[in-house]
């Protein structure tokens, strides 16, 4: 089965094939720094997508995903750095296209690829933040059977709930200590 990934509206497989063809064309330098950075960014993107799927499986199985979430955050930072490098290369190409032997149409095509990568980066950042914090009440099953919030606790945020729980435990401890005497 062949999987085609969409990258911000730009078909990544198509762009990959296009860049491979461009590489073989006369005038496309094999040591072109843009291609090296682009390939690096593509590898990172593929790893992030895979790790996001793995994280979702962990979460759906009720397993801890903290380790893989940290990995994903690091990869997103690395992907962001690669995209920034590509943006800087495009700026250099625009300053002196003759030095890099590149035509304005090719600069625009590469800019479109970078815009697709920026969209992908935003998508990754949103996905990473959407489940990165352990939402104990939204993501995981409650520990007890027939667990429901009372009317008083339904509208509390986590901090208020923790404070109320702490006070409840202290009150119970005091009552228990009176009984034990």
C-alpha positions as CSV (number, residue, x, y, z in Angstrom):
1,X,0.0,0.0,0.0
2,X,1.4,3.3,-1.0
3,X,0.9,6.2,1.4
4,X,1.0,9.7,0.1
5,X,1.3,12.4,2.8
6,X,-0.2,15.9,2.3
7,X,2.1,18.6,3.5
8,X,0.2,21.9,3.8
9,X,-1.6,21.4,0.5
10,X,1.6,20.3,-1.3
11,X,1.9,16.6,-2.1
12,X,5.2,15.6,-0.5
13,X,5.7,12.6,-2.8
14,X,5.2,14.8,-5.8
15,X,7.6,17.5,-4.5
16,X,10.1,14.8,-3.6
17,X,10.0,13.4,-7.1
18,X,10.2,16.9,-8.5
19,X,13.3,17.7,-6.5
20,X,14.9,14.4,-7.6
21,X,14.2,15.4,-11.2
22,X,15.6,18.9,-10.6
23,X,18.7,17.4,-9.1
24,X,19.4,15.5,-12.2
25,X,18.7,18.5,-14.5
26,X,21.6,20.5,-15.8
27,X,22.4,23.4,-13.5
28,X,21.1,21.8,-10.3
29,X,24.2,21.3,-8.2
30,X,24.5,18.0,-6.4
31,X,25.9,19.8,-3.4
32,X,23.0,22.3,-3.3
33,X,22.6,23.2,0.4
34,X,18.8,23.6,-0.2
35,X,18.4,20.0,-1.1
36,X,20.4,18.8,1.8
37,X,18.3,20.8,4.3
38,X,15.1,19.9,2.5
39,X,15.9,16.1,2.8
40,X,16.8,16.6,6.5
41,X,13.5,18.3,7.1
42,X,11.6,15.5,5.3
43,X,13.3,12.9,7.5
44,X,12.3,14.8,10.6
45,X,8.8,15.3,9.4
46,X,8.4,11.6,8.7
47,X,9.7,10.8,12.2
48,X,7.3,13.3,13.8
49,X,4.3,11.8,12.0
50,X,5.3,8.4,13.1
51,X,5.8,9.4,16.7
52,X,2.4,11.3,16.8
53,X,0.7,8.1,15.7
54,X,2.5,6.1,18.3
55,X,1.6,8.7,21.0
56,X,-2.0,8.5,20.0
57,X,-1.9,4.7,20.3
58,X,-0.4,5.0,23.8
59,X,-3.0,7.4,24.9
60,X,-5.9,5.4,23.5
61,X,-4.5,2.3,25.4
62,X,-4.3,4.4,28.6
63,X,-0.5,4.2,28.7
64,X,1.9,7.0,29.6
65,X,3.0,9.0,26.5
66,X,5.3,11.4,28.4
67,X,8.5,10.0,26.9
68,X,7.3,10.1,23.3
69,X,5.8,13.5,23.8
70,X,9.2,14.8,24.9
71,X,10.7,13.3,21.8
72,X,8.1,14.9,19.6
73,X,8.7,18.3,21.2
74,X,12.4,17.9,20.4
75,X,11.8,16.8,16.9
76,X,9.4,19.8,16.3
77,X,12.2,22.1,17.5
78,X,14.6,20.4,15.1
79,X,12.1,20.6,12.3
80,X,11.5,24.3,13.0
81,X,15.3,24.9,12.8
82,X,15.5,23.1,9.4
83,X,12.6,25.2,8.1
84,X,14.4,28.4,9.3
85,X,17.5,27.3,7.5
86,X,15.6,26.8,4.3
87,X,14.0,30.3,4.7
88,X,17.5,31.8,5.1
89,X,18.7,29.9,2.0
90,X,15.8,31.3,-0.1
91,X,16.7,34.8,1.2
92,X,20.3,34.2,0.0
93,X,19.1,33.0,-3.4
94,X,17.0,36.1,-3.8
95,X,19.9,38.4,-3.0
96,X,22.1,36.9,-5.6
97,X,20.4,34.4,-8.0
98,X,23.3,34.4,-10.4
99,X,25.7,33.3,-7.7
100,X,23.5,30.3,-7.0
101,X,22.6,29.8,-10.7
102,X,18.9,29.8,-9.9
103,X,16.0,31.4,-11.8
104,X,13.2,33.4,-10.1
105,X,10.6,30.7,-11.0
106,X,12.7,28.1,-9.1
107,X,13.0,30.4,-6.1
108,X,9.2,30.7,-6.1
109,X,8.7,27.0,-6.3
110,X,11.1,26.4,-3.4
111,X,9.4,29.2,-1.4
112,X,6.1,27.3,-2.0
113,X,7.7,24.1,-0.6
114,X,8.8,26.1,2.5
115,X,5.3,27.5,3.0
116,X,4.0,24.0,3.0
117,X,6.6,23.0,5.6
118,X,5.6,26.0,7.7
119,X,2.0,24.8,7.6
120,X,3.1,21.3,8.6
121,X,5.1,22.8,11.4
122,X,2.0,24.7,12.7
123,X,0.0,21.5,12.4
124,X,2.6,19.5,14.4
125,X,2.7,22.2,17.1
126,X,-1.1,22.1,17.5
127,X,-1.1,18.3,17.6
128,X,1.7,18.2,20.1
129,X,-0.1,20.7,22.4
130,X,-3.5,19.2,22.0
131,X,-2.6,16.1,24.0
132,X,0.7,16.9,25.5
133,X,-0.7,17.8,28.9
134,X,-2.2,14.8,30.7
135,X,-5.9,15.7,31.0
136,X,-6.7,13.3,33.8
137,X,-10.4,14.0,33.5
138,X,-10.7,14.1,29.7
139,X,-8.2,11.5,28.4
140,X,-8.1,8.7,30.9
141,X,-10.8,6.5,32.3
142,X,-11.7,7.3,35.9
143,X,-10.3,5.0,38.5
144,X,-13.6,4.1,40.3
145,X,-16.8,2.7,38.9
146,X,-19.7,5.1,38.3
147,X,-17.4,8.1,38.9
148,X,-19.2,11.4,38.5
149,X,-18.3,14.9,39.6
150,X,-20.5,16.3,42.3
151,X,-22.4,19.5,41.5
152,X,-19.7,21.4,43.6
153,X,-16.7,20.0,41.8
154,X,-18.0,20.1,38.2
155,X,-17.1,23.8,37.7
156,X,-13.8,23.7,39.5
157,X,-10.5,23.9,37.7
158,X,-7.6,21.6,38.7
159,X,-6.1,24.0,41.2
160,X,-9.5,24.5,43.0
161,X,-10.1,20.8,42.9
162,X,-6.7,20.0,44.4
163,X,-7.3,22.6,47.2
164,X,-10.7,21.2,48.0
165,X,-9.4,17.7,48.0
166,X,-6.5,18.6,50.3
167,X,-9.0,20.3,52.7
168,X,-11.2,17.3,52.7
169,X,-8.3,15.0,53.5
170,X,-7.2,17.2,56.4
171,X,-10.7,17.2,57.8
172,X,-10.9,13.5,57.5
173,X,-7.5,13.1,59.2
174,X,-8.7,15.3,62.1
175,X,-11.9,13.2,62.6
176,X,-9.9,10.0,62.5
177,X,-7.4,11.3,65.0
178,X,-10.3,12.1,67.4
179,X,-11.7,8.6,67.0
180,X,-8.4,6.9,67.6
181,X,-7.8,8.7,71.0
